[in-house]
Amino acid sequence: MALANPGGRRKVEIVQWVEHLQKKGVTPRQMEVIHEALKGLSEKDIAARLSISPTTVNTHLKNIYRKLGVNSRLQLFAKMNDGNHRF
């Protein structure tokens, strides 16, 4: 009997998301901002973790939203969780 491997499935989903984000033109630095934002960090906290200014974080977020066709962090979270990679 084979055991389910949800961790392996999750890795596949993450790889698919990274590939999808790359196709949409999201830069590696913007992916770092997304990663920190998905943790629920504020712009100020993201800036401190990435050693950039809060203004730069906001610029990255605006560019991410534009590239992915969303208007807010809430919409970004919803898109990241819907599992169909359609933006």
Chimera marker file (.cmm) of the C-alpha trace (Angstrom):
<marker_set name="trace">
<marker id="1" x="0.000" y="0.000" z="0.000" r="1" g="1" b="0" radius="0.5"/>
<marker id="2" x="1.394" y="3.391" z="-1.005" r="1" g="1" b="0" radius="0.5"/>
<marker id="3" x="1.193" y="6.212" z="1.478" r="1" g="1" b="0" radius="0.5"/>
<marker id="4" x="-0.005" y="9.640" z="0.453" r="1" g="1" b="0" radius="0.5"/>
<marker id="5" x="2.741" y="12.231" z="0.240" r="1" g="1" b="0" radius="0.5"/>
<marker id="6" x="1.110" y="15.630" z="0.766" r="1" g="1" b="0" radius="0.5"/>
<marker id="7" x="4.534" y="17.243" z="1.214" r="1" g="1" b="0" radius="0.5"/>
<marker id="8" x="5.570" y="16.035" z="-2.235" r="1" g="1" b="0" radius="0.5"/>
<marker id="9" x="2.341" y="17.311" z="-3.723" r="1" g="1" b="0" radius="0.5"/>
<marker id="10" x="2.957" y="20.689" z="-2.098" r="1" g="1" b="0" radius="0.5"/>
<marker id="11" x="6.443" y="20.867" z="-3.631" r="1" g="1" b="0" radius="0.5"/>
<marker id="12" x="4.942" y="20.273" z="-7.073" r="1" g="1" b="0" radius="0.5"/>
<marker id="13" x="2.420" y="23.077" z="-6.480" r="1" g="1" b="0" radius="0.5"/>
<marker id="14" x="5.191" y="25.461" z="-5.422" r="1" g="1" b="0" radius="0.5"/>
<marker id="15" x="7.269" y="24.639" z="-8.505" r="1" g="1" b="0" radius="0.5"/>
<marker id="16" x="4.198" y="25.189" z="-10.697" r="1" g="1" b="0" radius="0.5"/>
<marker id="17" x="3.583" y="28.570" z="-9.043" r="1" g="1" b="0" radius="0.5"/>
<marker id="18" x="7.180" y="29.679" z="-9.504" r="1" g="1" b="0" radius="0.5"/>
<marker id="19" x="7.045" y="28.713" z="-13.190" r="1" g="1" b="0" radius="0.5"/>
<marker id="20" x="3.719" y="30.514" z="-13.578" r="1" g="1" b="0" radius="0.5"/>
<marker id="21" x="5.019" y="33.664" z="-11.886" r="1" g="1" b="0" radius="0.5"/>
<marker id="22" x="8.119" y="33.632" z="-14.091" r="1" g="1" b="0" radius="0.5"/>
<marker id="23" x="5.929" y="33.397" z="-17.201" r="1" g="1" b="0" radius="0.5"/>
<marker id="24" x="4.004" y="36.435" z="-15.967" r="1" g="1" b="0" radius="0.5"/>
<marker id="25" x="7.269" y="38.381" z="-15.688" r="1" g="1" b="0" radius="0.5"/>
<marker id="26" x="7.550" y="38.375" z="-11.893" r="1" g="1" b="0" radius="0.5"/>
<marker id="27" x="11.191" y="38.914" z="-10.956" r="1" g="1" b="0" radius="0.5"/>
<marker id="28" x="13.059" y="36.891" z="-8.329" r="1" g="1" b="0" radius="0.5"/>
<marker id="29" x="13.009" y="39.921" z="-6.001" r="1" g="1" b="0" radius="0.5"/>
<marker id="30" x="9.260" y="40.305" z="-6.482" r="1" g="1" b="0" radius="0.5"/>
<marker id="31" x="8.887" y="36.605" z="-5.614" r="1" g="1" b="0" radius="0.5"/>
<marker id="32" x="10.729" y="37.310" z="-2.370" r="1" g="1" b="0" radius="0.5"/>
<marker id="33" x="8.258" y="40.118" z="-1.637" r="1" g="1" b="0" radius="0.5"/>
<marker id="34" x="5.329" y="37.782" z="-2.389" r="1" g="1" b="0" radius="0.5"/>
<marker id="35" x="6.825" y="35.154" z="-0.077" r="1" g="1" b="0" radius="0.5"/>
<marker id="36" x="7.101" y="37.629" z="2.794" r="1" g="1" b="0" radius="0.5"/>
<marker id="37" x="3.675" y="39.143" z="2.087" r="1" g="1" b="0" radius="0.5"/>
<marker id="38" x="2.095" y="35.672" z="2.211" r="1" g="1" b="0" radius="0.5"/>
<marker id="39" x="3.477" y="35.373" z="5.735" r="1" g="1" b="0" radius="0.5"/>
<marker id="40" x="1.294" y="38.363" z="6.619" r="1" g="1" b="0" radius="0.5"/>
<marker id="41" x="4.155" y="40.790" z="7.155" r="1" g="1" b="0" radius="0.5"/>
<marker id="42" x="3.625" y="44.523" z="6.835" r="1" g="1" b="0" radius="0.5"/>
<marker id="43" x="5.433" y="46.547" z="4.192" r="1" g="1" b="0" radius="0.5"/>
<marker id="44" x="7.736" y="47.859" z="6.916" r="1" g="1" b="0" radius="0.5"/>
<marker id="45" x="8.567" y="44.329" z="8.121" r="1" g="1" b="0" radius="0.5"/>
<marker id="46" x="9.101" y="43.067" z="4.571" r="1" g="1" b="0" radius="0.5"/>
<marker id="47" x="11.432" y="46.002" z="3.958" r="1" g="1" b="0" radius="0.5"/>
<marker id="48" x="13.461" y="45.195" z="7.067" r="1" g="1" b="0" radius="0.5"/>
<marker id="49" x="13.755" y="41.504" z="6.151" r="1" g="1" b="0" radius="0.5"/>
<marker id="50" x="14.822" y="42.247" z="2.580" r="1" g="1" b="0" radius="0.5"/>
<marker id="51" x="17.005" y="45.265" z="3.432" r="1" g="1" b="0" radius="0.5"/>
<marker id="52" x="15.036" y="47.617" z="1.186" r="1" g="1" b="0" radius="0.5"/>
<marker id="53" x="12.855" y="50.639" z="1.891" r="1" g="1" b="0" radius="0.5"/>
<marker id="54" x="9.097" y="50.383" z="2.509" r="1" g="1" b="0" radius="0.5"/>
<marker id="55" x="8.628" y="52.535" z="-0.593" r="1" g="1" b="0" radius="0.5"/>
<marker id="56" x="10.471" y="49.920" z="-2.652" r="1" g="1" b="0" radius="0.5"/>
<marker id="57" x="8.263" y="47.186" z="-1.164" r="1" g="1" b="0" radius="0.5"/>
<marker id="58" x="5.181" y="49.163" z="-2.199" r="1" g="1" b="0" radius="0.5"/>
<marker id="59" x="6.600" y="49.594" z="-5.709" r="1" g="1" b="0" radius="0.5"/>
<marker id="60" x="7.247" y="45.851" z="-5.939" r="1" g="1" b="0" radius="0.5"/>
<marker id="61" x="3.708" y="45.096" z="-4.737" r="1" g="1" b="0" radius="0.5"/>
<marker id="62" x="2.166" y="47.487" z="-7.281" r="1" g="1" b="0" radius="0.5"/>
<marker id="63" x="4.184" y="45.854" z="-10.071" r="1" g="1" b="0" radius="0.5"/>
<marker id="64" x="3.228" y="42.378" z="-8.844" r="1" g="1" b="0" radius="0.5"/>
<marker id="65" x="-0.460" y="43.335" z="-8.788" r="1" g="1" b="0" radius="0.5"/>
<marker id="66" x="-0.216" y="44.748" z="-12.316" r="1" g="1" b="0" radius="0.5"/>
<marker id="67" x="1.542" y="41.676" z="-13.684" r="1" g="1" b="0" radius="0.5"/>
<marker id="68" x="-0.926" y="39.289" z="-12.059" r="1" g="1" b="0" radius="0.5"/>
<marker id="69" x="-4.064" y="41.320" z="-12.687" r="1" g="1" b="0" radius="0.5"/>
<marker id="70" x="-5.026" y="41.866" z="-9.064" r="1" g="1" b="0" radius="0.5"/>
<marker id="71" x="-5.655" y="45.037" z="-7.079" r="1" g="1" b="0" radius="0.5"/>
<marker id="72" x="-4.819" y="44.119" z="-3.493" r="1" g="1" b="0" radius="0.5"/>
<marker id="73" x="-3.007" y="41.740" z="-1.210" r="1" g="1" b="0" radius="0.5"/>
<marker id="74" x="-6.300" y="40.016" z="-0.499" r="1" g="1" b="0" radius="0.5"/>
<marker id="75" x="-6.818" y="39.318" z="-4.196" r="1" g="1" b="0" radius="0.5"/>
<marker id="76" x="-3.210" y="38.148" z="-4.482" r="1" g="1" b="0" radius="0.5"/>
<marker id="77" x="-3.735" y="35.700" z="-1.588" r="1" g="1" b="0" radius="0.5"/>
<marker id="78" x="-6.957" y="34.443" z="-3.153" r="1" g="1" b="0" radius="0.5"/>
<marker id="79" x="-5.233" y="33.865" z="-6.507" r="1" g="1" b="0" radius="0.5"/>
<marker id="80" x="-2.312" y="32.099" z="-4.863" r="1" g="1" b="0" radius="0.5"/>
<marker id="81" x="-4.721" y="29.786" z="-3.036" r="1" g="1" b="0" radius="0.5"/>
<marker id="82" x="-7.196" y="29.003" z="-5.811" r="1" g="1" b="0" radius="0.5"/>
<marker id="83" x="-4.904" y="26.361" z="-7.299" r="1" g="1" b="0" radius="0.5"/>
<marker id="84" x="-5.717" y="26.893" z="-10.966" r="1" g="1" b="0" radius="0.5"/>
<marker id="85" x="-2.935" y="29.391" z="-11.796" r="1" g="1" b="0" radius="0.5"/>
<marker id="86" x="-5.235" y="31.522" z="-13.925" r="1" g="1" b="0" radius="0.5"/>
<marker id="87" x="-4.582" y="35.226" z="-13.808" r="1" g="1" b="0" radius="0.5"/>
<link id1="1" id2="2" r="1" g="1" b="0" radius="0.2"/>
<link id1="2" id2="3" r="1" g="1" b="0" radius="0.2"/>
<link id1="3" id2="4" r="1" g="1" b="0" radius="0.2"/>
<link id1="4" id2="5" r="1" g="1" b="0" radius="0.2"/>
<link id1="5" id2="6" r="1" g="1" b="0" radius="0.2"/>
<link id1="6" id2="7" r="1" g="1" b="0" radius="0.2"/>
<link id1="7" id2="8" r="1" g="1" b="0" radius="0.2"/>
<link id1="8" id2="9" r="1" g="1" b="0" radius="0.2"/>
<link id1="9" id2="10" r="1" g="1" b="0" radius="0.2"/>
<link id1="10" id2="11" r="1" g="1" b="0" radius="0.2"/>
<link id1="11" id2="12" r="1" g="1" b="0" radius="0.2"/>
<link id1="12" id2="13" r="1" g="1" b="0" radius="0.2"/>
<link id1="13" id2="14" r="1" g="1" b="0" radius="0.2"/>
<link id1="14" id2="15" r="1" g="1" b="0" radius="0.2"/>
<link id1="15" id2="16" r="1" g="1" b="0" radius="0.2"/>
<link id1="16" id2="17" r="1" g="1" b="0" radius="0.2"/>
<link id1="17" id2="18" r="1" g="1" b="0" radius="0.2"/>
<link id1="18" id2="19" r="1" g="1" b="0" radius="0.2"/>
<link id1="19" id2="20" r="1" g="1" b="0" radius="0.2"/>
<link id1="20" id2="21" r="1" g="1" b="0" radius="0.2"/>
<link id1="21" id2="22" r="1" g="1" b="0" radius="0.2"/>
<link id1="22" id2="23" r="1" g="1" b="0" radius="0.2"/>
<link id1="23" id2="24" r="1" g="1" b="0" radius="0.2"/>
<link id1="24" id2="25" r="1" g="1" b="0" radius="0.2"/>
<link id1="25" id2="26" r="1" g="1" b="0" radius="0.2"/>
<link id1="26" id2="27" r="1" g="1" b="0" radius="0.2"/>
<link id1="27" id2="28" r="1" g="1" b="0" radius="0.2"/>
<link id1="28" id2="29" r="1" g="1" b="0" radius="0.2"/>
<link id1="29" id2="30" r="1" g="1" b="0" radius="0.2"/>
<link id1="30" id2="31" r="1" g="1" b="0" radius="0.2"/>
<link id1="31" id2="32" r="1" g="1" b="0" radius="0.2"/>
<link id1="32" id2="33" r="1" g="1" b="0" radius="0.2"/>
<link id1="33" id2="34" r="1" g="1" b="0" radius="0.2"/>
<link id1="34" id2="35" r="1" g="1" b="0" radius="0.2"/>
<link id1="35" id2="36" r="1" g="1" b="0" radius="0.2"/>
<link id1="36" id2="37" r="1" g="1" b="0" radius="0.2"/>
<link id1="37" id2="38" r="1" g="1" b="0" radius="0.2"/>
<link id1="38" id2="39" r="1" g="1" b="0" radius="0.2"/>
<link id1="39" id2="40" r="1" g="1" b="0" radius="0.2"/>
<link id1="40" id2="41" r="1" g="1" b="0" radius="0.2"/>
<link id1="41" id2="42" r="1" g="1" b="0" radius="0.2"/>
<link id1="42" id2="43" r="1" g="1" b="0" radius="0.2"/>
<link id1="43" id2="44" r="1" g="1" b="0" radius="0.2"/>
<link id1="44" id2="45" r="1" g="1" b="0" radius="0.2"/>
<link id1="45" id2="46" r="1" g="1" b="0" radius="0.2"/>
<link id1="46" id2="47" r="1" g="1" b="0" radius="0.2"/>
<link id1="47" id2="48" r="1" g="1" b="0" radius="0.2"/>
<link id1="48" id2="49" r="1" g="1" b="0" radius="0.2"/>
<link id1="49" id2="50" r="1" g="1" b="0" radius="0.2"/>
<link id1="50" id2="51" r="1" g="1" b="0" radius="0.2"/>
<link id1="51" id2="52" r="1" g="1" b="0" radius="0.2"/>
<link id1="52" id2="53" r="1" g="1" b="0" radius="0.2"/>
<link id1="53" id2="54" r="1" g="1" b="0" radius="0.2"/>
<link id1="54" id2="55" r="1" g="1" b="0" radius="0.2"/>
<link id1="55" id2="56" r="1" g="1" b="0" radius="0.2"/>
<link id1="56" id2="57" r="1" g="1" b="0" radius="0.2"/>
<link id1="57" id2="58" r="1" g="1" b="0" radius="0.2"/>
<link id1="58" id2="59" r="1" g="1" b="0" radius="0.2"/>
<link id1="59" id2="60" r="1" g="1" b="0" radius="0.2"/>
<link id1="60" id2="61" r="1" g="1" b="0" radius="0.2"/>
<link id1="61" id2="62" r="1" g="1" b="0" radius="0.2"/>
<link id1="62" id2="63" r="1" g="1" b="0" radius="0.2"/>
<link id1="63" id2="64" r="1" g="1" b="0" radius="0.2"/>
<link id1="64" id2="65" r="1" g="1" b="0" radius="0.2"/>
<link id1="65" id2="66" r="1" g="1" b="0" radius="0.2"/>
<link id1="66" id2="67" r="1" g="1" b="0" radius="0.2"/>
<link id1="67" id2="68" r="1" g="1" b="0" radius="0.2"/>
<link id1="68" id2="69" r="1" g="1" b="0" radius="0.2"/>
<link id1="69" id2="70" r="1" g="1" b="0" radius="0.2"/>
<link id1="70" id2="71" r="1" g="1" b="0" radius="0.2"/>
<link id1="71" id2="72" r="1" g="1" b="0" radius="0.2"/>
<link id1="72" id2="73" r="1" g="1" b="0" radius="0.2"/>
<link id1="73" id2="74" r="1" g="1" b="0" radius="0.2"/>
<link id1="74" id2="75" r="1" g="1" b="0" radius="0.2"/>
<link id1="75" id2="76" r="1" g="1" b="0" radius="0.2"/>
<link id1="76" id2="77" r="1" g="1" b="0" radius="0.2"/>
<link id1="77" id2="78" r="1" g="1" b="0" radius="0.2"/>
<link id1="78" id2="79" r="1" g="1" b="0" radius="0.2"/>
<link id1="79" id2="80" r="1" g="1" b="0" radius="0.2"/>
<link id1="80" id2="81" r="1" g="1" b="0" radius="0.2"/>
<link id1="81" id2="82" r="1" g="1" b="0" radius="0.2"/>
<link id1="82" id2="83" r="1" g="1" b="0" radius="0.2"/>
<link id1="83" id2="84" r="1" g="1" b="0" radius="0.2"/>
<link id1="84" id2="85" r="1" g="1" b="0" radius="0.2"/>
<link id1="85" id2="86" r="1" g="1" b="0" radius="0.2"/>
<link id1="86" id2="87" r="1" g="1" b="0" radius="0.2"/>
</marker_set>
